[in-house]
Amino acid sequence: MGKVELHLEIDAELLAQANEKGVVLDAALEAGIRAALTSDSSDAPIGIVAAVAHQRLRPAEAEAAAKRWAEENVEAIEAYRRRIDERGMFGEDLRRW
């Protein structure tokens, strides 16, 4: 099978780490794609319907993940709340209800 030239974007820090470790990028990419094609779908990104089903099957995991997310993003959430308190909601002046 022939090779195809491909333009990709990658996180700069990840690329620097790979270069430091001597990772051969094209080989790593091919290995990653092969692994993704042969693995079960449990490691693959999931859509919204599958995510809801996952939450229903594992509510404790979903609750823990939600709590972790809220803790990791507490500063942004508070900044958003302050902005809304100060400026109001976008388009609030246009609402008729």
N, C-alpha and C positions, 0 to 999 in steps of 0.2 A: 504494500500500500504506500502511496506517495505522501509526501509532506506538503502542507499548505501554510503559507505565511499568514500570520494572524496578528492583529493589533489588539493589545489588551491594556487595561489600566489596572494598577495594583497599588495597594497601600505602600507608601514610600518606606515606612519603618519596617514593614514585613519584608520588602525587597532587600533592605539593608541587612536584616537578620539572615535572610537566605544566602546572600552573598558572603557574609561572614562565615557561615557554616559550610560554604562550598556546594550549596544545593544547585543541581543542574535543572534550571527552570523548565525547559521543554519536557524533560523526563518526568519531573514532578507533576506537571500539568497533565500529561498523558496518564500517569499512574492515578492521579486524583479522579480524572474522568472515568477511567476503567473501574475504579473502586465505586464511584457513584452509580455506574451502570449495573454493577453486579451486586451491590448491597441491597438489603431490604430498605423499605422506604422510611424506616424509623429515624434515620439520620438526616433525611432530606428535608428541605424547607417544606412547610405544609401550608395549604390554603386556609381561608377563613372557616370553611365548613369542617374541614378536618381538625382545625384548632378547637372549634366548639365541641366536637365529638371527643377530642382528647381531654378537654376540661371536664366534660361530663363523666368520663371514665376514671379520671384521676383528679378529683376535686382538691385533694390535699396538696398535690404538686402545683396545681393552678393557683391556689391560694398563696402558697409559699412564693411562687414566681411573681405574683402580683405585689406581694408585700416587699419582696426584694427590689422590684422595679420602683415602687413608691419611695423606698428608702434611698435608692441610688439617684432619684430625680427630685428629691425634696426641695432643693434650692430652686430648680426651674419651676416647680409647681408653685412655690411661694412667690416667686417673682411674677408669675402669670397672675396669681390672685391679687397681688398688689397693683399690677397694671390695670386689671379690670376694676378694682376699687377706685383707682385714681381717674381713669379715663372712661370707664364704662365699656360695654360690649360693642364690638364693631357692628355698625348698622342699627344700633339700638334706636337711634333717632328716626329710622325709617319704618320701624314696626308699627303696626296698627292694632295690635292686641295687647 
